[in-house]
Amino acid sequence: MKSFFFKLSLITTAIIVVASCNNEEYDTVVSSNNIDLNNEAVLAGGSSKSAGCHFEYQGELGPENWGTLCGEEWIACNGQAQSPIDIDTSVIVGNGTSERMYLNYAATTTNVLNNGHTVQFNYNSGSTAVLGGTSYELKQFHFHSGSEHTVDGQQYPLEMHLVHQNPDTGLLAVIGLFFEEGEENGYLRGLLYNIPKHEGETYSSNRIYYAENFFPYTGDLGFYRYNGSLTTPGCNEIVTWFVAKQVLQASQEQLGEFKNILHDNYRPVQHLNGREISLNSL
């Protein structure tokens, strides 16, 4: 099992409790100590059971209207600490601290779900990350085509989100990894081999997944950190984001496969509203 250290700081985030719509299919359970991250709701965020609680990435149910689609339940989508953002490198503060990030991800089998908004790989228990002295468990990872975050206005064709939860507070830490067109990515090849291509499809197998394989081990291993939200309804503002500075590569064919499956499932960047972005590096 591999593990490695990054010097990262974690600003304590306030627990913002936002109730979700009652729904058996896309429930998000949000409380001070419980968010069901093994449900597709972790990224779908709210409810799609009633007609008023559907969301999409374009049209009348698109991101500009999310805050009004489910009454008061998704009103956080109009909040002041929303994600994603454009990472303006001219306003980055600090050079990191002695705090460090420790990843201890286990190899695991997983079940994969296409919920119509993304493809989500649910991780088995036992994989952890310690961020600034706080322990999180890796719950799942999923993808957005193109990237949700941008850097100095540049959007990448694919972004991977690794979602972690603190078992005591319910707060989240999400690590974002960018992919650009380049050489074929062997780890993505393994994911695409088993990926469900249509909404509602699931896939389970004995194939072993190891999330740490996606992390870059060369070059500048810095991460941009800021406080934000889930990027889908109900847009709960309970996330500390760590977005990798180094960009990974994937082939044109691989990026095209993700786009054909996911379409353009990204939320546009949101206003920073005075929040700080810091660079945490080795």
N, C-alpha and C positions, 0 to 999 in steps of 0.2 A: 504494500500500500504506500502510495507516495503522499507526501505532505510538504508544504513549503510556507514560508513566512513573507508577509508584506507588512511594512510599517504603514498602518492606516489609523486614523482617528475616527471616532464615532461620536457625533453630537447627540445628546439625549433628545429624543423626540417625544412630544406630548402625545398621549393617547387620545385620538379623536375617534369617538365612537359614532359610527353612522349605521343606522339600521338598514337592512335590505328588504326588498319586497318578499313576501311569503311566496315561496316557489319550490316545487319539488325537483325541478330540472336544473335550475340555475341559481339555487340559493347561495348567497354569501353569508356566512355566519360571522358577524363582526361584533366582538365585545372586547373587554379589557384583557381577556385571556384566551380567546378562542376564535381563530379564523380557519375555516375548513379548507386547507390548501390542497387536499387531495380531491376536491370537487372542482369541476371545470369553472366554477364560480370565482376561483381565485383570479382568473383573468377575465372572465365574462362579467364578474363584479356584482351584478344584480340579478334581476329576475327577467325572464322572457315568457312567463306563463300567460300573463294577461297581455292584451294587445297594446296597452299603454306602456309596457315595460320591455318591449323589444328594443334592440339597438343594432345599428349597422355602421359602416364606415363611410357611406355616401348617402346622399339624398335627405329626405325629411327625418329619417332616424339617425342621421350622421352626427359626428362629434359636436358640431356647433349647437345641437339641440339636446344633447344628453341630459343636461341639468334640468330639463323640463319634461322628460318622457315618463317619469315615474313619480309624479307629485313631489313630496318632500324627500322621498327615499334616495333620489340621485342628485339632490341639490348640491352635494359636495363637488360635483363636476364643474360648478361655477365658483369654486373656492379660490383662495389666494396662494395656495401652495401645491399647485397641480403639476403633473408630469404627463408627457416628457417636456424637456426644455432644449433650447439651443445652448450648447456649452461654448460660451464666448471666452476664448483663452486669454483675451486681453484683460479680463477682470478676475482671473483666478487669484485666490488669496492663499498665502502660506506655502510652505514647501514640505508639508508633512510633519509628523511628530514621531516620537519614539514608540507610540502605540503601534501594534502590529496586527496583521490579519493572518489567521491560521486556518487553513483549509484542511479538513480531514475527511475527504469524500471516499466512500466505499464503492467498490464495484457491485452492481446490482442488476437484476432483471427489472423490467418495468412494463407497465401497461400503457398504451398510447391511445389517446382519444382525439378525434377530430370533432370539435363541437360547433363547427361552422364559423368560428371566429379565429381559431388558431389550431395548431396541433400541439398537444400537451403530453409530455412524458412524465408520468408520476413516478417519483423516486421512492424506493423503500426506505424505511427508517434506518437510522444508524450513521448517516452522513452529516457532519457538523461543520460549522464555521464559527470561529471566535473573532468578533470585530470589536476592537477597543475594550476588551474584557467582557463583552457580552456574548453569550453562546446562542447560536441559532442552529436549527436543523434544516437541511436542504429538503424541500418538499417536492418541487417539480421544476422542469424547465420547458420553455416554449419559444416560439419564433414569431417575428414580425417581418413582413416583406412590404416596403422597405423599412429602413431603420426608423424608430420612433424618436430617439435623440438625434440631434445633429451637432456637429462641431464646427464652429465658425461658419454656420450656414450650410455646411456640406452634409447631405444625406447619403447614407450607405445603403446598398441593396438589401441587406439582411441584418437583423439584430436578434440575438439570443438573450433571453432573460432567465436567470437562475434565481428562483424564489425561495427565500429562507424565512423561517418564523421562530421567534423567541417563545419557548414553551411556557414561560411564566407570564409575560406581558401581552403576548399576541402580536407585538410589533413585528414589522417585516424589514428585511434587508434584501435588496434585489441587486444582483450583479448583472450588468449589461455588457455584452461582447458584440463588436461590430465585425461584419464580413464584407470584403470587397472582392471584385473579380480578379482572379489570378490562377494559381495552381489548384488542382483538384484537392479537396480536403478529405482525407481518408476517414475521419471520424464522422463527417456529414454523410459520406457514402454509406456507412453502416446504418445511420438513422433513416436515410431515404429508402433503404432496402425494405424496411418494415413499416413505412409511414402509411397511415390510412388516408386515402385521397378524397373521401367524400364525407360530408357532414353526417354525424351520427355513427360512423364506423369506429370500432375499437380494434386494437391489435395487442395481443399478449404472446410472449414467447419466452424461451429460455436464453435468448441472446443477452449477453452481458454488456451493460452500459457503464461507462466510467466518466463522469462529468468533468473530472479534473483534466482529462485529455484535451479539452478544448482550450485550456488556459495557455497563453504564450509563456515560453520559458526563456526567451531571448529578447534583447533590446530593453527598452524602457518599460518597466512593469508598473507604471503609475496608473492610478485610478482617480477619476474625477468624482468627488463626493458632494452630495447636496441632499436636503430634506424635501420629500415630495409625496407623491400619491401613487395609487394604482392607476394604470393608464386606460382602464375600462370602467364602466359604471359598476358600483357606485362611486368610483374615484376617491376612495377613502385615503385621507392624508395621514398615513401611518407608515410610510416607507422611507428608509434611508437608502439612497441610491449610490452604487459604486459602478461607474461606467469606465471600462478599460480604455486607456489611452492608445495602446497598441491595437492595430487592426489585423484581424485574421484574414486568410484567403479562402476562396471557394471558386470552383470553376464556373464558367458561364452556364454550362449545362445544369450544374447543381443549383445555382441561383435561379435559373429558369424553372426548375422543378418546384422549388419552394413557391415561386410566384404563381405558377399554375394552380397550386393547391390552396395557397393562402390569399391570393389576389393582393390588393393593397390594404392590408389589415393594420395600418398604423394610424395612431392619433396624431394630429398636427401638434407642433410645439406650442407650449403654453407660456404665458408671461412669467418672468422670474420674480417680479414683485418684491425686490429687495433681498431675496435670499442669497446667501453666499455659496459660491462653488469653490471648493478647495482641491488642491492636487496633493494626493497622498502617494508618496513614492518610497522606494527602498532607501 
